[in-house]
Amino acid sequence: MGNRLSKIYTRTGDDGSTGLGDGSRTGKDSLRVNSYGTVDEANSCIGLVLASPEVPDDIRALLERIQHQMFDLGGELCIPGHAAIFDADIDHLENELDKYNENLPPLKEFILPGGGEAGARAHIARTVVRRAEREAVALSREEDVRSEAIRYLNRLSDLLFVLARVLARASGHGEVTWQHERRKA
């Protein structure tokens, strides 16, 4: 791959349009651009989790792999008709989800975002992935979106929830639970 970005600004988007990966142009506020833009935002949030020194090496390696897949997913959404996320990617997320969830106690209360720096960052990433999923679903109602893309985002948000729990416990902060009884006093 040569110099893909030899010039950062092109001025071609000054009219409110942007180029898709297939060479066509669309509005910067289109469902497709919102969808892959939110995938990019979610990927940045995962990078923020990785910036925390509290992240153990095994989770770090997993999240780095996921960042590459998120970049692939963004490409899939940017290029109509392109396939970059597959069942094997979703299976891998499910296997990791099962592995990390196995040693966690069953949930008896809702978990609030928090539990130390890395855990809180994982919760932020989770919520942005959920938004990316909603935007991919909205796009799928208007244009073709492969089901693998939506399923990947759904599993990833679940995995990030479990990782937030793991990170909160590993940091010593513990999970923050919703105190629903607090208003009855």
Number of C-alpha atoms within 10 A of each C-alpha: 3 5 6 7 7 7 7 7 8 7 7 11 14 8 9 10 15 18 16 17 14 11 9 10 13 16 16 16 13 12 20 25 22 19 25 23 19 22 28 21 18 23 24 16 22 26 18 16 24 21 14 14 10 17 21 13 10 8 16 19 13 12 20 15 11 17 19 12 17 26 16 16 25 22 20 20 28 19 18 17 12 15 16 17 22 15 13 10 16 19 13 13 21 16 12 17 19 13 12 15 17 11 9 12 8 8 8 7 11 12 17 13 22 22 26 20 20 26 31 20 24 30 26 22 26 27 17 22 28 21 19 25 24 17 22 26 18 16 19 17 11 10 14 11 21 19 14 18 24 20 16 25 24 18 20 23 23 18 22 23 23 24 24 29 27 22 27 24 16 18 17 10 14 16 23 16 15 12 11 9 7 7 6 5 4
